[in-house]
Amino acid sequence: MAQFQEISKWSGQHPKPAGLVLQYGTAGFRTNAKQLDHIMFRMGLLATLRSKKTEATIGVMVTASHNPEEDNGVKLIDPMGEMVTPAWEGYATQLANAEQDDFLTALKDIIEKEAINMSHEANVFVGRDTRSSSASLSQAVLDGVSALGGHSKDYGLLTTPQLHYMVCCQNTQGKYGEATVEGYYRKLCQAFIQLTQNATNCTDDQKHLSVDGANGIGALKVREMESYLKRELQISLFNDGSEGKLNHQCGADFVKVQQKPPMGIKINPGERCCSFDGDADRIVYYYTDSLGQFHLLDGDKIATLISTFLKEMLTQAGLDLNIAVVQTAYANGSSTHYLEDTMKVIVRCAKTGVKHLHHAAQEFDIGVYFEANGHGTVLFSKAAEERIQQLTENPNTNDERKRAALLLKNTINVINQTVGDAISDMLLIEAILAIKGMTVQQWDAIYNDLPNRQLKVKVLDRRLIDTTDAERRAVSPAGLQEAIDSLVKKHKKARSFVRPSGTEDVVRVYAEAETQESADALAHEVSLAVYRLAGGVGDEPKQLQ
């Protein structure tokens, strides 16, 4: 078959290093950029096959998100802007790891298994982040698409959520929006401006926000978007990529893990600041108080702010829609109690990983999901969107109900429902704070986080650890959960869980308790139990200093 000879010829230009094995995980493939050329070419081929199979446009994003500058990665985006299905994640791993001689067999195997009609047209959208390796790697993806006779559109530099958005717009024939960067800015910023018109007496101080762009793509795109905001949000941009290194001592992940402001940002007490991660799909907020104390507002606080606002608007609009917050086991216990006991919102716990949260959020009229790391969004069911729209159009709706319905409609338009999006989440948070006339300190004071600690323990084989109940309880090795239960009983307001890493042979330990000393002690005690019962390697975990 001439087509396969053509692929074989192209493939020779993107050879696989013998013996290299990589796994397609939640974040796609991610490793040192030097090892990825063959993977990119093959993902171009796979995206073309996926497009022929679904008869829709598929996305390929070249990024390694919050990883260091020298890494890169790639992930595939399905027709509605969602992550690719588990079966195709399996094909991605299979195709990536086939040695050069067996590679065509692996490709034909997928075509046969999925009964793909090779005469179907294929369309693939490609985007990339600002890493120095991204341009040549995205060219390898484009080569893969060409080798199978697919059509490609190279968007060049994009945030990951923007590419998800483009794919969704294209496959809904423009119903979700216009598949251009300008279309994205217009839709989000117009909705934001409509929302903030409901904010009374907003001073320039209150409209000001400091943004840490992680020296990545998010900084570039915030700059591009500024003119569309018409000074309704005044952004001071730091770590804009002009001199600093991507994700180095900056970005959402650094701020969340280190519990301190990024380098390269000047903060005055009480000023609102936020940090994006490297590909702008995560966001965290923070401020320092008058005593110089650092305060982090992570994904839990963001989900609480958004769900509280939505619940208030639904009540004012007189709409009986069910709203739920989907969290992971890492969500702070205080946030869960506040949502369930005070706000009377349904809280669902899902396994770690955005795809699990996204899936759980789809079960409700309105599903708000955020991981503690700041990755999340809000999903509205079609029925919920229609009921909100009808209320805005109904001439018999009274003023209060109509105002709330219009606020909900504009909220839907400011949100990127395809995936967590730092830019969209930032606009939504800023709009809510303005409408509620709330300072960052007042938002922070909604509830107080329980002190917590995360540790990791190196083990010989992470597969020894198996969990249940959305990763909150360990079922193997024998005796580990019992040990955790008895350790937890020694501390007040305490809980702890362990889960294997998805990427390396380590076990992650989480503990929270009434005081930081207590949380630290519990995390250390549980780490020792993991080390002893689950095949720890190296030195025994030491007590935190």
Disulfide bonds with the S-S distance in Angstrom:
none
